[in-house]
Amino acid sequence: MNASDLKQTLWRVVYTKNANLQSGGNAAGPWHPDKRHIEQCAQRMRMFSQEVGIQSNAEAAKNACTWLSAG
């Protein structure tokens, strides 16, 4: 799958730097179409000293493709 194959950009909060499409549920939250909502969720988590980031499904697909091609 290429990032260009995606029909809609979705966003999620990620809890680890290694989160990608093959990650378990403990590495990232659910996908959501509203980036602003995800940014707000991430900000709330940071208020509780959680180190989180935001990832798009396009970034995740790119990372997964890179990871799969290296294997």
Summary of the structure (lengths in Angstrom):
residues: 71
radius of gyration: 12.4
end to end distance: 15.8
largest distance: 37.6
contacts: 175
relative contact order: 0.29
helix: 42%
strand: 14%
